[in-house]
Amino acid sequence: METYRVKGDTMITRGFRSIHSRLFLLFLTCMTVILILVSFLYYTRAISIIHSKISDIAEKNISQTAGLFDLMLEGYNSVTKSLNGNYELTRLLQENSGNLAVSVINERWITNIIGAAYYSRKEIVGIHIITNTGKVYSYEKQFAGVIDINYAQTDWYSKLKASSGNMVWLGMYDRSPINTLQQDQVFVFGRQLYDLTDYKSIGIIVIETDPTPITEALSNVSISPDSKVYITGVNDVVIASNGEQGDELPEFTELPMPTDEQAIIVDDKSDQLIVAAKTSLADWTIYGLTPKSDFNAEINQTRLYLIVVVLVLIVLSTVLASIVSRTIASPLKLLIREMKKVELGNFSGSVNVDSFDEINSLVSSFNRMVHRMDELIERIKVSSVSEKNAQLQALQSQVNPHFLYNTLDMIYWMLDEKGNEKLSRVILALSQMFRYSSNWEEASQTTLGQELEQIRHYLTIIESRLEGRVQTKIEVDEEWLEVVLPKVTIQPIIENAVKYGLEPMLGSPSKLLVSATQHHRELQIRITDNGMGMDEEILSQVRASLQMDPNSVLEPINRPRRGIGLHNVHARINMMFGGAYGVCIESKEGEGTTVIVVLPIPVSIYLKGGYGDEHPHRG
C-alpha cells in the first residue's frame, strides 16, 4: 500500500483507491451478502419443505398400509367364505354315519376340501374346523391334529361363538392358540360356520397365518427407527405392533381418531408426529407415532452442514474476488504502461494478456491500432520515396509520342502505296495498340469492349506473323462490353498462350478462343488454347506465383517466365476489385490451357440484364 504525506503528519492511503482494491471489496461484499441471504432463505425453506415432505410421506405411507390391509383382509375373508359356502363341506360335517369306513372317507373328503383352501394362499399355516359336536378337523404344516383340549374355555373360542357369522379378527398370538406344539407367532381370525339351507350353526372356522405380511406392512408406516406403529381393534385392543414385548403402550383414547369424513389424520402439533387411518373391511385403526426429535436431528445436521458450506464459500469468495480483481486490473496496468510508451513515440511494443473477452478485445484493438499506426507511418515513408521516384520517371518519360505515331502512319501509307496490304495492316494494328497502351488519361481502367478491340489488333499481328497457323475466335455477348477491367488484362494472357502453348506446335492446327460467361454476380472471361499445356509441376509453380505479394518490387529468380504476365494481371485485378477477383488457371499437358479472368459485374449491368429477377438468391 502506497502512502504520501499531506500537510505534515496527515497520511492519505492510496491503496484502496486502486481498481484492484475496489473490485476486491466490491466482489467480496456482494458475494458474502448474497451467500448469507441465500443460505438463510434456503434454511427456512428447507425446514418448511422437510416438515411438509415428512407429513406427506407419512400420510401416503399410512394410506398405502391401510389399503394393503384391506386387500389382505379381503383375501382372508374370501377364504372363510369359500369354506362356509361349500355345500359339500357343510353336508359332510353334519353327516353322522355309523359305518366306520364311510366316516373315514368323509373325514378324508373334509380334509381335502380344507387342504384346497389351505393352498389357496401361501401365508396360511393352519386351518381348523371345530363342529358343535366336538369334532376337530385340521390342516396345517406341522404337528397336525394336536389340539388344546381346553379350547372351549379360551377367550378366542368365546368370541367366535358369540359372533353372528361375521369375520372375527382375533389378532396376533405369540404361538398357536389351538395347536399346543406350534410355538411360532401367528395371526388368527375366524367365523362361525353355518348351514346355508336352514341357517343353522354347524361350528367354527379358525385360520392361522404367517404374520410377516402384516409386520412388513407395519414397517411401511415407520418414518424413523424410533417410529412406533400400532393396529387397534374394538375397545382399543392392540391387534399388532412393531414394538417389542413389554413396551409401554400409549393412551389411545387421547390420540386423534379417524372418522368416516376424515379417514386419514396427520397431527404434528405435539412433540411427535401422529398419523392415523382406519381400514374399511375391519374395525381397525392404524397409528404411526414418530418423535419430532428424529426430525430435529436431521435439521440440526442440515444447519451444521449449511454453516460449514457458507464458511467455505466465503473463503472461496475471498480467493475468487482477489483473482478476478487481479485478472481485471493487471491487463489494464499493462495497457496503461504501453500507452505511455506510445505517447513517447514507441510504436513497436504490444501487450499480451489472457483475461476476460472484453479486456482481451480491448488489448487486441490497442495492439492492432498501434500496429496500424506503425504501418501507416512506414507506408508514408515508402510513399514519399515512391512519389519522388515516380516524379523522376514521369519527367524522364515526357517525350512527345506523336513523333512515333507519325512515323508509323508514314510507314503505313508508304506500304499502302506499294500495295503491301498485309504488312500495312500489321503496322496499323501496331499503331492502334501503341496509342491504346500509352493513353493513361483515364487512369489504368477500361471497358471490356475497348480491351477486345485492342485484342483484335493484337491478333491481326499474331495471325500475320504465324501466317494463318493460328485460328482465333472471340465469343463475347454485347451485354458484357461495358464491364470495367484494368487496361492490358487479356493481351498478356494471349501472348503467353501463343508463345508457350501454340508456337511450339507448328505442325498442328492451333486454336485460340476468347469467351465470357456469367456466374452469379461474376463475369468469367476464358482464354482457351489447344496447345501443349503444362505438367503438374509447372502448373503448381504458376499457381503459386499468383499468390505472391502484389506489392513486391523484385521478381523471384526461379519464378516461371510464363507466370510473370499472369501475376501482373492478377495483382492489378486484386488491387482494383479486391481479393475475391483475379486470375485462375487450368491446364493439362498435351491438351491445352484455360486461363479464367474473374471480374465483378456492375450493379447497373446486372439489373439491366434482369439477372436479379431471375436469380433472387444471388447477391
Disulfide bonds with the S-S distance in Angstrom:
none
